[in-house]
Amino acid sequence: MKTTIDIPDELYRRVKARSAIEGRPVRSVTVELFQRWLDDGPVTPLPHPIAETTAPKYKPTRFDNGPWLEYTRKYIRPGMSHDLAEIDEAIAKGWAAEVAGKLGLSEPKK
């Protein structure tokens, strides 16, 4: 698999120079370093900040990856599609109803 990694210029120059001295391509050095990193042993995952603040029966969803969802979570319905137009509409309707309630207005027409 091919990938692109942004490496600081000075670091890449040093890696390229040392790999040339050793007669190894940079690719083989990179693969070796990735393999060593993976072989270091089991990793303890960091606690998920959203999961810590929710009820014990909380089941993470695909929506947990966006920090902006902390503010919009209350408008997202379980099981709704990942269509951005549907999400945007749900957020707009939920926010409008919330603001209308705070201002003592009737809920907007659906």
RODO-2510 file (C-alpha; in nm, 4 decimals, decimal comma):
residues 110
     n   res          X          Y          Z
     1     m     0,0000     0,0000     0,0000
     2     k     0,1220     0,3491    -0,0759
     3     t     0,0747     0,6420     0,1586
     4     t     0,1985     0,9968     0,1967
     5     i     0,3446     1,1139     0,5252
     6     d     0,4435     1,4719     0,6005
     7     i     0,7887     1,4583     0,7627
     8     p     0,9943     1,7611     0,8633
     9     d     1,2577     1,8321     0,5968
    10     e     1,5571     1,8099     0,8308
    11     l     1,4428     1,4755     0,9733
    12     y     1,3920     1,3318     0,6247
    13     r     1,7392     1,4495     0,5148
    14     r     1,8948     1,2734     0,8143
    15     v     1,6961     0,9525     0,7514
    16     k     1,7839     0,9608     0,3807
    17     a     2,1549     1,0149     0,4568
    18     r     2,1754     0,7344     0,7125
    19     s     1,9803     0,4921     0,4956
    20     a     2,2199     0,5709     0,2074
    21     i     2,5213     0,5058     0,4318
    22     e     2,3685     0,1714     0,5348
    23     g     2,2759     0,0930     0,1745
    24     r     1,9072     0,0551     0,2580
    25     p     1,6109     0,2208     0,0928
    26     v     1,4111     0,4614     0,3084
    27     r     1,1084     0,2370     0,2494
    28     s     1,2718    -0,0606     0,4245
    29     v     1,3741     0,1588     0,7194
    30     t     1,0169     0,2879     0,7469
    31     v     0,8670    -0,0615     0,7328
    32     e     1,1145    -0,1823     0,9981
    33     l     1,0270     0,1069     1,2317
    34     f     0,6522     0,0519     1,1887
    35     q     0,6966    -0,3198     1,2563
    36     r     0,9035    -0,2570     1,5705
    37     w     0,6458    -0,0074     1,6947
    38     l     0,3655    -0,2595     1,6461
    39     d     0,5661    -0,5405     1,8073
    40     d     0,6311    -0,3349     2,1235
    41     g     0,3378    -0,5030     2,2911
    42     p    -0,0232    -0,4434     2,3767
    43     v    -0,1506    -0,0892     2,3901
    44     t    -0,3883     0,0347     2,6567
    45     p    -0,6362     0,2601     2,4765
    46     l    -0,6948     0,6042     2,6186
    47     p    -1,0389     0,6509     2,7710
    48     h    -1,2863     0,8094     2,5302
    49     p    -1,3908     1,1516     2,6685
    50     i    -1,7519     1,1158     2,5546
    51     a    -1,7883     0,7645     2,6971
    52     e    -1,6690     0,8871     3,0387
    53     t    -1,9461     1,1443     3,0652
    54     t    -2,2331     0,9186     2,9669
    55     a    -2,4346     0,6476     3,1355
    56     p    -2,2658     0,3083     3,1896
    57     k    -2,4857     0,1456     2,9241
    58     y    -2,3634     0,3919     2,6584
    59     k    -2,2790     0,2276     2,3275
    60     p    -2,0355     0,4330     2,1122
    61     t    -2,1488     0,5153     1,7584
    62     r    -1,9853     0,6487     1,4446
    63     f    -2,0883     0,9979     1,5565
    64     d    -1,8388     0,9926     1,8460
    65     n    -1,5419     1,0914     1,6323
    66     g    -1,6374     1,4578     1,5782
    67     p    -1,5781     1,7012     1,8673
    68     w    -1,8541     1,9275     1,7311
    69     l    -2,0978     1,6462     1,8099
    70     e    -2,0643     1,7248     2,1794
    71     y    -2,2916     2,0242     2,1099
    72     t    -2,5194     1,8606     1,8534
    73     r    -2,5603     1,5145     2,0100
    74     k    -2,8955     1,6017     2,1665
    75     y    -3,0419     1,6634     1,8198
    76     i    -2,9144     1,3397     1,6642
    77     r    -3,1607     1,0506     1,6754
    78     p    -3,0367     0,6927     1,7244
    79     g    -3,0546     0,4950     1,4032
    80     m    -3,0752     0,7957     1,1727
    81     s    -2,8837     0,7770     0,8471
    82     h    -2,5460     0,9417     0,8015
    83     d    -2,6820     1,1637     0,5272
    84     l    -2,5529     1,5127     0,6087
    85     a    -2,8710     1,6791     0,4838
    86     e    -3,0793     1,4702     0,7270
    87     i    -2,8392     1,5417     1,0134
    88     d    -2,8398     1,9142     0,9313
    89     e    -3,2208     1,9182     0,9244
    90     a    -3,2450     1,7338     1,2589
    91     i    -3,0024     1,9796     1,4201
    92     a    -3,1854     2,2817     1,2750
    93     k    -3,5266     2,1577     1,3907
    94     g    -3,4003     2,0610     1,7358
    95     w    -3,2203     2,3907     1,7863
    96     a    -3,5223     2,5910     1,6639
    97     a    -3,7526     2,4061     1,9037
    98     e    -3,5085     2,4608     2,1905
    99     v    -3,4773     2,8341     2,1223
   100     a    -3,8536     2,8682     2,0777
   101     g    -3,9053     2,6998     2,4158
   102     k    -3,6581     2,9310     2,5879
   103     l    -3,8249     3,2362     2,4353
   104     g    -4,1723     3,1110     2,5230
   105     l    -4,2742     3,0863     2,1585
   106     s    -4,4732     2,8073     2,0013
   107     e    -4,2731     2,5346     1,8268
   108     p    -4,2040     2,5955     1,4571
   109     k    -4,4244     2,4150     1,2052
   110     k    -4,2859     2,0850     1,0814
***
